[in-house]
Amino acid sequence: MTLAFKLPEEAEEMKLAMNGARLEYNMDEFDNFLRSKIKYENLTTQEYEIYEAIRTKFWECRNQD
C-alpha cells in the first residue's frame, strides 16, 4: 500500500498517519493506567465509579468507526 498526501494542504493528515503507532501505544498505556487504578488501588466507591466511567467512555470513543 502507498499513502500519498498533497502537501502542504494535507500535512495534518500525513502527521496523523505517520504517528498512528505511537497514538495506539499511548492509548494502551492510558487504558492500562485506568485498569490498574480500578483493579489494584484501594479506592473509595466514588473514586472507583469515576475511574470506571472514564474507562467506559474511553472505550466508547476508541471503538467508534
MOPAC internal coordinates of N, CA, C and O (Angstrom, degrees):
PM7 1SCF
backbone

  N    0.0000 0     0.00 0     0.00 0    0    0    0
  C    1.4295 1     0.00 0     0.00 0    1    0    0
  C    1.5244 1   108.54 1     0.00 0    2    1    0
  O    1.2310 1   121.29 1   -36.47 1    3    2    1
  N    1.2905 1   115.14 1   143.53 1    3    2    1
  C    1.4560 1   121.47 1   176.69 1    5    3    2
  C    1.5182 1   108.74 1  -124.64 1    6    5    3
  O    1.2310 1   120.95 1   -50.55 1    7    6    5
  N    1.3111 1   115.79 1   129.45 1    7    6    5
  C    1.4559 1   120.63 1   174.05 1    9    7    6
  C    1.5181 1   108.07 1  -102.52 1   10    9    7
  O    1.2310 1   120.74 1   -44.92 1   11   10    9
  N    1.3095 1   116.19 1   135.08 1   11   10    9
  C    1.4608 1   120.81 1   179.12 1   13   11   10
  C    1.5233 1   108.63 1  -127.81 1   14   13   11
  O    1.2310 1   120.88 1   -40.37 1   15   14   13
  N    1.2961 1   115.92 1   139.63 1   15   14   13
  C    1.4529 1   121.91 1  -179.29 1   17   15   14
  C    1.5146 1   109.88 1  -128.54 1   18   17   15
  O    1.2310 1   121.15 1   -37.15 1   19   18   17
  N    1.3077 1   115.41 1   142.85 1   19   18   17
  C    1.4532 1   121.40 1   176.42 1   21   19   18
  C    1.5298 1   107.20 1   -93.76 1   22   21   19
  O    1.2310 1   121.35 1   -73.25 1   23   22   21
  N    1.3259 1   115.02 1   106.75 1   23   22   21
  C    1.4626 1   119.64 1  -177.53 1   25   23   22
  C    1.5157 1   110.09 1   -95.24 1   26   25   23
  O    1.2310 1   119.33 1   -33.03 1   27   26   25
  N    1.2706 1   118.88 1   146.97 1   27   26   25
  C    1.4618 1   129.54 1     6.21 1   29   27   26
  C    1.5268 1   114.06 1   -88.97 1   30   29   27
  O    1.2310 1   119.88 1   176.32 1   31   30   29
  N    1.3399 1   117.84 1    -3.68 1   31   30   29
  C    1.4667 1   120.87 1  -174.93 1   33   31   30
  C    1.5281 1   113.40 1   -59.19 1   34   33   31
  O    1.2310 1   119.94 1   143.81 1   35   34   33
  N    1.3018 1   117.72 1   -36.19 1   35   34   33
  C    1.4653 1   121.71 1  -175.87 1   37   35   34
  C    1.5249 1   112.54 1  -106.73 1   38   37   35
  O    1.2310 1   120.45 1  -151.76 1   39   38   37
  N    1.3099 1   116.75 1    28.24 1   39   38   37
  C    1.4676 1   120.75 1  -178.70 1   41   39   38
  C    1.5261 1   111.71 1   -61.79 1   42   41   39
  O    1.2310 1   120.08 1   140.03 1   43   42   41
  N    1.3211 1   117.45 1   -39.97 1   43   42   41
  C    1.4659 1   120.64 1  -179.86 1   45   43   42
  C    1.5281 1   111.29 1   -65.84 1   46   45   43
  O    1.2310 1   120.38 1   138.35 1   47   46   45
  N    1.3075 1   116.89 1   -41.65 1   47   46   45
  C    1.4632 1   120.79 1   177.48 1   49   47   46
  C    1.5284 1   110.94 1   -62.75 1   50   49   47
  O    1.2310 1   120.57 1   139.63 1   51   50   49
  N    1.3309 1   116.52 1   -40.37 1   51   50   49
  C    1.4592 1   120.93 1   178.26 1   53   51   50
  C    1.5271 1   110.44 1   -63.43 1   54   53   51
  O    1.2310 1   120.59 1   135.63 1   55   54   53
  N    1.3176 1   116.49 1   -44.37 1   55   54   53
  C    1.4696 1   121.15 1   179.17 1   57   55   54
  C    1.5232 1   110.76 1   -59.32 1   58   57   55
  O    1.2310 1   120.10 1   135.36 1   59   58   57
  N    1.3241 1   117.41 1   -44.64 1   59   58   57
  C    1.4633 1   120.71 1   178.83 1   61   59   58
  C    1.5285 1   111.18 1   -62.78 1   62   61   59
  O    1.2310 1   120.27 1   137.46 1   63   62   61
  N    1.3288 1   117.09 1   -42.54 1   63   62   61
  C    1.4667 1   120.55 1   179.36 1   65   63   62
  C    1.5241 1   111.17 1   -63.73 1   66   65   63
  O    1.2310 1   120.42 1   140.55 1   67   66   65
  N    1.3224 1   116.80 1   -39.45 1   67   66   65
  C    1.4669 1   120.55 1  -177.55 1   69   67   66
  C    1.5312 1   112.22 1   -73.18 1   70   69   67
  O    1.2310 1   119.92 1   152.78 1   71   70   69
  N    1.3262 1   117.75 1   -27.22 1   71   70   69
  C    1.4567 1   120.92 1  -176.08 1   73   71   70
  C    1.5286 1   113.53 1  -102.85 1   74   73   71
  O    1.2310 1   119.95 1  -167.44 1   75   74   73
  N    1.3064 1   117.71 1    12.56 1   75   74   73
  C    1.4570 1   121.41 1  -177.60 1   77   75   74
  C    1.5177 1   113.95 1   -56.80 1   78   77   75
  O    1.2310 1   119.74 1   135.99 1   79   78   77
  N    1.3075 1   118.10 1   -44.01 1   79   78   77
  C    1.4687 1   121.17 1  -178.43 1   81   79   78
  C    1.5268 1   110.78 1   -65.12 1   82   81   79
  O    1.2310 1   120.82 1   139.94 1   83   82   81
  N    1.3288 1   116.04 1   -40.06 1   83   82   81
  C    1.4624 1   119.50 1   179.37 1   85   83   82
  C    1.5329 1   110.82 1   -66.44 1   86   85   83
  O    1.2310 1   120.54 1   139.99 1   87   86   85
  N    1.3248 1   116.56 1   -40.01 1   87   86   85
  C    1.4580 1   120.51 1   177.68 1   89   87   86
  C    1.5272 1   111.07 1   -63.73 1   90   89   87
  O    1.2310 1   120.61 1   138.31 1   91   90   89
  N    1.3195 1   116.45 1   -41.69 1   91   90   89
  C    1.4710 1   120.75 1   177.83 1   93   91   90
  C    1.5220 1   110.62 1   -61.35 1   94   93   91
  O    1.2310 1   120.13 1   134.97 1   95   94   93
  N    1.3223 1   117.35 1   -45.03 1   95   94   93
  C    1.4623 1   121.97 1   177.93 1   97   95   94
  C    1.5215 1   110.59 1   -59.75 1   98   97   95
  O    1.2310 1   120.08 1   134.79 1   99   98   97
  N    1.3301 1   117.45 1   -45.21 1   99   98   97
  C    1.4613 1   120.94 1  -179.20 1  101   99   98
  C    1.5238 1   111.89 1   -64.35 1  102  101   99
  O    1.2310 1   120.40 1   142.51 1  103  102  101
  N    1.3166 1   116.84 1   -37.49 1  103  102  101
  C    1.4650 1   119.58 1   177.12 1  105  103  102
  C    1.5225 1   110.60 1   -65.29 1  106  105  103
  O    1.2310 1   120.22 1   138.62 1  107  106  105
  N    1.3218 1   117.19 1   -41.38 1  107  106  105
  C    1.4626 1   120.49 1   176.95 1  109  107  106
  C    1.5238 1   111.33 1   -62.45 1  110  109  107
  O    1.2310 1   120.14 1   138.63 1  111  110  109
  N    1.3178 1   117.33 1   -41.37 1  111  110  109
  C    1.4615 1   121.44 1   178.22 1  113  111  110
  C    1.5282 1   111.27 1   -62.81 1  114  113  111
  O    1.2310 1   120.13 1   137.33 1  115  114  113
  N    1.3219 1   117.35 1   -42.67 1  115  114  113
  C    1.4589 1   120.74 1   179.35 1  117  115  114
  C    1.5226 1   110.44 1   -65.65 1  118  117  115
  O    1.2310 1   119.92 1   137.96 1  119  118  117
  N    1.3288 1   117.76 1   -42.04 1  119  118  117
  C    1.4604 1   120.44 1   177.20 1  121  119  118
  C    1.5272 1   110.91 1   -62.45 1  122  121  119
  O    1.2310 1   119.90 1   139.07 1  123  122  121
  N    1.3234 1   117.80 1   -40.93 1  123  122  121
  C    1.4668 1   120.73 1   177.58 1  125  123  122
  C    1.5208 1   111.62 1   -64.03 1  126  125  123
  O    1.2310 1   120.07 1   142.87 1  127  126  125
  N    1.3308 1   117.47 1   -37.13 1  127  126  125
  C    1.4596 1   121.66 1   175.98 1  129  127  126
  C    1.5298 1   110.21 1   -60.75 1  130  129  127
  O    1.2310 1   120.63 1   130.86 1  131  130  129
  N    1.3349 1   116.40 1   -49.14 1  131  130  129
  C    1.4643 1   120.08 1  -179.76 1  133  131  130
  C    1.5244 1   110.74 1   -63.31 1  134  133  131
  O    1.2310 1   120.23 1   136.70 1  135  134  133
  N    1.3201 1   117.17 1   -43.30 1  135  134  133
  C    1.4632 1   121.44 1   179.84 1  137  135  134
  C    1.5217 1   111.26 1   -60.50 1  138  137  135
  O    1.2310 1   120.24 1   136.03 1  139  138  137
  N    1.3245 1   117.15 1   -43.97 1  139  138  137
  C    1.4695 1   121.07 1   179.37 1  141  139  138
  C    1.5162 1   111.61 1   -63.88 1  142  141  139
  O    1.2310 1   120.30 1   139.09 1  143  142  141
  N    1.3160 1   117.04 1   -40.91 1  143  142  141
  C    1.4632 1   120.31 1   177.13 1  145  143  142
  C    1.5210 1   110.53 1   -58.75 1  146  145  143
  O    1.2310 1   120.93 1   132.39 1  147  146  145
  N    1.3256 1   115.82 1   -47.61 1  147  146  145
  C    1.4670 1   121.49 1  -177.32 1  149  147  146
  C    1.5261 1   111.15 1   -66.91 1  150  149  147
  O    1.2310 1   120.48 1   137.03 1  151  150  149
  N    1.3115 1   116.68 1   -42.97 1  151  150  149
  C    1.4649 1   120.73 1  -171.68 1  153  151  150
  C    1.5235 1   114.29 1   -83.43 1  154  153  151
  O    1.2310 1   119.84 1   142.54 1  155  154  153
  N    1.3281 1   117.90 1   -37.46 1  155  154  153
  C    1.4615 1   119.41 1  -168.31 1  157  155  154
  C    1.5309 1   115.68 1  -112.61 1  158  157  155
  O    1.2310 1   119.77 1   165.16 1  159  158  157
  N    1.3216 1   118.04 1   -14.84 1  159  158  157
  C    1.4597 1   117.92 1  -176.99 1  161  159  158
  C    1.5165 1   110.79 1   -96.35 1  162  161  159
  O    1.2310 1   121.39 1   -26.94 1  163  162  161
  N    1.3023 1   114.94 1   153.06 1  163  162  161
  C    1.4555 1   121.94 1   179.81 1  165  163  162
  C    1.5302 1   108.17 1   -85.50 1  166  165  163
  O    1.2310 1   120.86 1   -95.19 1  167  166  165
  N    1.3165 1   115.95 1    84.81 1  167  166  165
  C    1.4564 1   122.20 1  -175.12 1  169  167  166
  C    1.5211 1   111.07 1   -93.80 1  170  169  167
  O    1.2310 1   121.33 1   -28.58 1  171  170  169
  N    1.3252 1   115.06 1   151.42 1  171  170  169
  C    1.4543 1   118.65 1   169.85 1  173  171  170
  C    1.5209 1   107.73 1   -71.15 1  174  173  171
  O    1.2310 1   120.35 1   -13.07 1  175  174  173
  N    1.3033 1   116.94 1   166.93 1  175  174  173
  C    1.4596 1   120.83 1   178.04 1  177  175  174
  C    1.5226 1   110.34 1   -59.69 1  178  177  175
  O    1.2310 1   120.60 1   138.14 1  179  178  177
  N    1.3157 1   116.46 1   -41.86 1  179  178  177
  C    1.4603 1   120.35 1   179.66 1  181  179  178
  C    1.5275 1   111.48 1   -64.77 1  182  181  179
  O    1.2310 1   119.85 1   135.79 1  183  182  181
  N    1.3261 1   117.88 1   -44.21 1  183  182  181
  C    1.4641 1   121.17 1   177.83 1  185  183  182
  C    1.5225 1   110.70 1   -61.82 1  186  185  183
  O    1.2310 1   120.48 1   135.77 1  187  186  185
  N    1.3380 1   116.68 1   -44.23 1  187  186  185
  C    1.4590 1   121.24 1   178.89 1  189  187  186
  C    1.5269 1   110.41 1   -57.68 1  190  189  187
  O    1.2310 1   120.52 1   132.88 1  191  190  189
  N    1.3195 1   116.60 1   -47.12 1  191  190  189
  C    1.4621 1   120.78 1  -178.42 1  193  191  190
  C    1.5275 1   111.51 1   -63.72 1  194  193  191
  O    1.2310 1   120.35 1   142.37 1  195  194  193
  N    1.3217 1   116.94 1   -37.63 1  195  194  193
  C    1.4637 1   120.63 1   178.99 1  197  195  194
  C    1.5284 1   110.50 1   -65.98 1  198  197  195
  O    1.2310 1   120.32 1   130.82 1  199  198  197
  N    1.3433 1   116.99 1   -49.18 1  199  198  197
  C    1.4645 1   119.63 1   179.34 1  201  199  198
  C    1.5306 1   111.18 1   -62.18 1  202  201  199
  O    1.2310 1   120.67 1   140.28 1  203  202  201
  N    1.3135 1   116.32 1   -39.72 1  203  202  201
  C    1.4657 1   120.40 1   179.55 1  205  203  202
  C    1.5325 1   110.35 1   -64.65 1  206  205  203
  O    1.2310 1   120.00 1   138.92 1  207  206  205
  N    1.3262 1   117.60 1   -41.08 1  207  206  205
  C    1.4629 1   121.31 1   178.98 1  209  207  206
  C    1.5319 1   110.57 1   -65.56 1  210  209  207
  O    1.2310 1   120.36 1   138.85 1  211  210  209
  N    1.3132 1   116.92 1   -41.15 1  211  210  209
  C    1.4703 1   120.35 1   178.19 1  213  211  210
  C    1.5179 1   109.99 1   -63.48 1  214  213  211
  O    1.2310 1   120.14 1   136.34 1  215  214  213
  N    1.3190 1   117.33 1   -43.66 1  215  214  213
  C    1.4735 1   120.30 1  -178.75 1  217  215  214
  C    1.5304 1   110.74 1   -66.41 1  218  217  215
  O    1.2310 1   120.62 1   141.11 1  219  218  217
  N    1.3192 1   116.43 1   -38.89 1  219  218  217
  C    1.4625 1   120.23 1   177.98 1  221  219  218
  C    1.5216 1   110.80 1   -62.85 1  222  221  219
  O    1.2310 1   120.41 1   133.78 1  223  222  221
  N    1.3256 1   116.83 1   -46.22 1  223  222  221
  C    1.4660 1   120.85 1   178.92 1  225  223  222
  C    1.5262 1   110.99 1   -64.50 1  226  225  223
  O    1.2310 1   120.96 1   140.64 1  227  226  225
  N    1.3333 1   115.78 1   -39.36 1  227  226  225
  C    1.4642 1   120.49 1   177.26 1  229  227  226
  C    1.5244 1   109.94 1   -55.43 1  230  229  227
  O    1.2310 1   120.00 1   131.70 1  231  230  229
  N    1.3433 1   117.60 1   -48.30 1  231  230  229
  C    1.4490 1   120.84 1  -177.93 1  233  231  230
  C    1.5267 1   112.12 1   -70.61 1  234  233  231
  O    1.2310 1   120.11 1   147.40 1  235  234  233
  N    1.3316 1   117.40 1   -32.60 1  235  234  233
  C    1.4657 1   119.29 1   174.56 1  237  235  234
  C    1.5314 1   110.21 1   -61.03 1  238  237  235
  O    1.2310 1   120.92 1   134.25 1  239  238  237
  N    1.3170 1   115.85 1   -45.75 1  239  238  237
  C    1.4760 1   120.57 1   179.32 1  241  239  238
  C    1.5156 1   111.37 1   -66.42 1  242  241  239
  O    1.2310 1   120.43 1   138.77 1  243  242  241
  N    1.3044 1   116.79 1   -41.23 1  243  242  241
  C    1.4603 1   121.26 1  -177.02 1  245  243  242
  C    1.5209 1   112.32 1   -66.93 1  246  245  243
  O    1.2310 1   120.32 1   148.59 1  247  246  245
  N    1.3239 1   117.00 1   -31.41 1  247  246  245
  C    1.4577 1   120.67 1  -176.03 1  249  247  246
  C    1.5243 1   113.64 1   -90.48 1  250  249  247
  O    1.2310 1   120.28 1  -177.86 1  251  250  249
  N    1.3214 1   117.07 1     2.14 1  251  250  249
  C    1.4697 1   119.19 1   177.20 1  253  251  250
  C    1.5237 1   109.80 1   -72.28 1  254  253  251
  O    1.2310 1   121.31 1   -36.30 1  255  254  253
  N    1.3042 1   115.09 1   143.70 1  255  254  253
  C    1.4767 1   120.67 1   177.41 1  257  255  254
  C    1.4888 1   110.64 1   -91.30 1  258  257  255
  O    1.2310 1   120.10 1   180.00 1  259  258  257

